[in-house]
Amino acid sequence: MQISEIIALITTFLLLLLALVLSTSKRSNRQSNLILASFMFFNAFLVSWFAFSHFINYRKLGVPFSYFFLAPILFFYVKSLCQPKKLDLGRIRIYSLHFLPGILALLYSLVVLFTRKVSVDSSPGTQAWQHGEYLISNVLLHVQIWVYIILIFRMIYRYRIMIRDQFSSLRKIDLKWLLFIILAFILMWLIDLTSFILGEVTDIGRFWNILLVILSLTINLIFATAIVYRGLQHPDISGWPEDQEKYSHSALTSEEGDHYAAKLSQMMEETKPYLNPDLTIRELAENLGIHSKYLSQVINSRFRQNFFDFINTYRINEARRIMDSSASERKTIQEILYAVGYNSKSAFNASFKKATGLTPTQFRKDSPRLG
């Protein structure tokens, strides 16, 4: 048994196990789990079919149909996290278009399997694809993946902008694990793309081709193992905010907006809710007695800031007040940042320098002591 087959066997087992665990999970994020489970399943099929069929006979085969499903499924998985609303079944026809290339690839593979004759010297189960078929299927696959990668990162970019309207701290909105999944898929794809290009323009030989396949399988193995190790956990992600264009149709009147803006300013000065490092717009809206979407509208339209910047403006001002007082001489920068609602020194330093043009240490050195 070759090392590639051993890696493929272990990886396939882990991926199928993950798919089973995710599909039977009873957590609240069931939709996301089911989508990720389908990604694991098609990935497992790809690993087993692509790896084993490749080493049965070294010849150009058609692209495994399951490969065409991975990028669209990953797209919908990211969408379920960044825009966590249940999929509209009324749009099922539109959603199905994303999987049309995979379905067509499956049907074509079945046609080849049952209609095309196998040469006598071919290994069992191997169907010879013509070079044109092989070339077209690969080009279509790699173009498809490239398009979905752009769509996925565009969605994540929009999400990162959105969370600044919902959270005062980005500590809990950690997308590193999600980016790990995406980057692992991209790296696996780039290796396969490299193998395809080199195979077309040069004669890379069996050794280098096998080496690239082993590398791709190893990445898949590391990916599956890392997901198991992390316990299939994902960060707490809130919903997608109301579109700013909808403010024109908002039921909030101008007088109500002014009233809530004044009430909000008073609350920020008196009760200082910004000292809570995990403050969210929903919590602040509840304290204010207003719907969170109206509060977001008030902050955007009256204060010309998103929620993240609005809260951190008060935190930086509070930090400056502390540093300007004589009592601050007995406090370290670390103590001050925790006192004003920060959990990260790097985040505090970045926000402070953005607001003042100075680092906290420089500001403290130049600031006159009052009182």
N, C-alpha and C positions, 0 to 999 in steps of 0.2 A: 504494500500500500504506500503510495507516494505521499510526501509531506503535504502537497496541495490538497489531496483527497482527505487527509486527516483534518486539516484546518477547515475544509469545506464541511465535513461531517459535524465537527464540533460547533461551528458557526450556525449551521442549519438547525441543529438541535436547540441551541440557545434562542435563536430567532423564533422558532416555532413555540418554544416554551413561553417566551415573552408575549407572543400573539395570543396564546391561550389564557395567560394570566390577565392580560389587558381586556380581552373580550368578555371575561367573566367577572371583572371588577364591578363592584356596586357603588363606587364613589360618585360624587355629584357631577364630576366631569366625564360622564360616561360617553358622551359623543366624541370627545377628544380621544379617549382611550380606545374606542372602536376604530377610529380612523388610524391611530398609531398601530393598532393590532393588524389592520389590513396592510399597512406599510411593512410591518415585520414579516407577514405571511408572504407577500410577493417578493420581498427581499430574500427570504429563505428559499423560495422556489428558484429565484435567479441564481443564488449561490450554488445550490445543488445541481441544477440543470446545466448552467453555464460551465461550471468547473468540471463536472464529470464528463459531459459530452465533449468538452474541449480536449480532454486528455484521452478519450477513447480513440480518437483519430485526429491527428494534427492536420486539419484542413479548414477552410473557411466555411463557417456555418452561418445561418441566418441569426439575427439578433433575437435572443429569447423574448417572447412577447411580454413577460412579466416586467422587463426593464422599462417598457413604455408606460407602466402604471405607477412607477415609483415617484417621479417628479410631480404629477398631478395630485397624488395622495399626500405627499409632503406639503404641497401648497395648501390643500384643504386642512391639513393638521395645523399648520401655522395660522391659517384663517380662523380655525375653531378656538385658538388661544388668544389671538389678537383681536378678534371680533366674536366673542363668545356668545353668539345667539344661535339658537337651534336653526338648522338648515331649513329653508322654506321649501316644503315638498312641492309647492306650486311651481318652483323653478327647477324641478328635477330634470326636465328636458335640457335645460341650459347646462346644468351640472354634468349631465351625461356626455356632453360634447367634449369635456376634458378627457374622458376615457375612450373616446372614439379611436384614436391611434392604437391604443392597446388592444381594443376589441378587434380591429382590422388585422393587427399583427397576429393575434391568436387564430383568427379564421384562416388567414393565409398560411400560417404554419400547419394547420390541420389539413389544408388542401395539399400542401407539399408532402406531408406525411403519408397521406393515403393515396396519392395519385402518382407521385414521382418514383420511378424505379431506382433501386440501389444497385450500384455496381458490385460485381462479385468480390472485389478486393476490399470493399468497405467494411468497416467494423459494424457489428450488430447495432441497430437503432440509429445509425448515422444517415442523414439525408443530405445529399449534395446540393447545395444552393449554387446557382450560377453567380458569377462574380458581380454582375450588374445588380442582382437582387441583394447580395451582401452589401454592396456599396451604397445603394439607395436606402436600405433599412438602417444602416449606420448613420448616414447623413441626417435622415429624418429624426432618429433618436437623439443625436447630439444637438441638433437645432432645437428640438423640443425641450430638452433639459436646460439649455442655455436660456430660453425664453422664460421658463418657470423659475429659474434662479433669480432672474431680474425681478419678476413679479413678487417673489418671496421677500427679497431684501427691500423692495419698495414698501411692502406691507409692514415689515418690521420697522423701517424708518418712520412711517406714519404712526406706528404704535408708540415709538419712543417719544414722538412729539405729543401724542395724546396723553401719556401718563403724566406729563407736566401740568395738565389741566385737572388731574384727578388726585395726585399724591403730592405731599409736601416733602417726602423723602423717597429716593429711588432705591433705598437699601433692600427692600423686600421684592422689588420688581427686577429680579435677576434673570436675564435672558441668556446667561452664559451656557447653561445646559442645553437650551434650545439651539443656540448657535453651534454648539458642539455636534448635535445631530446633523444640522445642515452642512457644516463644514466637513464632517466625516463623509457624508454622501457626495459632496462636491469633490473631495479628494479621491474617492473611489472612482467617480466618473472621469476625472482628469487622467487617472492612470489608464482607464479603459480607452479614453480618447487618444492618449499617447500611443497605446498599443495599436490602435486602429490606423492612425496616421503613419506610424513607422512601418507598419505592415504593408501599407499602400505605396509608400515612396521608397522604401528600402527593403532589403531582405534581412530582417532582424534575427531570423533563425529561431529554432525551437527553444533554445536555452533562454534567450532574453524574453521571448514571449511568455514562457512558463514563469519566469521571474516576475514579470509584471502582473501576471494573474495571481501569483502567490501574494504579492504585495497588496493587491486589491482585496483578496480574501482576508488577509491579516488585518487590514483596516476595518473590515466588516466584523471580524472577531473582537477586536478591541472595542468597537462601537457597541456591540451586543453585551459584552462583559461590563462595560462602564454603565450601561443602562440598568443591568441587574444590580450592580454595586450601589447605585444611587437609590435603589428601591422604588424605581418607577415614580419618583416624586417630581412635581413641578411647582414653580412659584405661584403665589397667590396673585391672580390676574383679574382685574375688574373689567367691567364692560366698556364698550366703545362709546365715546362721548357723543353728545348731540352735535350734529354738523353746525358750524358757525353760520352757514347760510340760512338755517332754520330760525335764526333769531328774528328775522323779519316777520315771521308768522307766530312769534311767541305771544302768549297770553299775558305776559308781564308788561304792565303799563309803564310809561316813563316815570310817573309819580311813585309807583311801587318800587321801581328800580332805584330811584333817589333815596327812598325811605330805607330800603334794605342796605344800600351802600353806607348810609350814615350809621345805621344800626351795626353793621359789620365793623366799621371803623371804631365805634365805641367799644364793641366787644373785644377787638384786638388790643386796644389800649388798656382796658380794665381787667379782663380775665386772662389775657395772654395765652390763648389756646395754641399758639405757634410753638410754645415750649414743649409740647408733646411731639417727640421725634417721628411718630408714626401717624400723625394727623392726616386724615383724608378729607376730601371735599364733602363726602357724605356725612361724616361726623360733624364737621363744621356747619353744614346745612341743617342738620337736626338741632344743633344748639341754637341756631339762628331762627328756626321755625320756618324754613323755606325749602323748596325742592332743590336738589343738588344741581339740576340743569339750569334753574333760575339763578342760583348762586354763581355758577360758572359764567352765565351771561352778565351778571352784575360785575364780576371781577374783570371780565374781558372788556366790557363796554365802558365801565365807570373808571376803572383803575388802569386800563390798557396793559394788563399783564395776564399771564396764565396763572393758574393756582400755585404751581411750584415756585415761580418767581415772586408772586405776591407774598406767600408765607415766608420765603427766605429773605425778603426785604426787611420784614419785621425782625427776623432772627439776627441779621447783620446789624441792624440799628441797635438792637439790644446788646449785642456784643460790643459795639462801639461805645455805648453808654457805660458799660462795665469797665472797659479799658480806660475811659476818660475819668473814672472815679479813682480816688486814692485807695479804695479797698481792693482794686484790681492788682495792686502790687503783691498781695498775698496769694494770688491765684495764677496758676499756669495757663497757658493757651489751651491745653487739653481740658482743664477744668471749665474754662469759659465756654468752649464749643459744646461740651455736654450740657452746660447750664442753659444754653439758648436753644437747644433742641436738635443739635447735630449728633450723629453717631460716627461720623467719619472725619478725620482730620483733613484728608485730601479734598473732600467735598466742601468743608468749611473754608479751607484756604482758597479754593477756586472761586467760591461765591464771594468771599471777602475781597479778594483782589479785583474781581469783576466790578464790585460795587464801589470800591475806594481807590483802585489803582495801586494799592499797596498790599503787601502780605500782612497778616496779623502782627507778626514780630516787628516789621518796619513801622506799622501804624502805632503800635504801643510805644515804640522808642521815640517817635516824633510827637506823640500826643501829650499835651500839658495835663497835669493832674489837677482835677477840680475837687473842691470840698475838703 
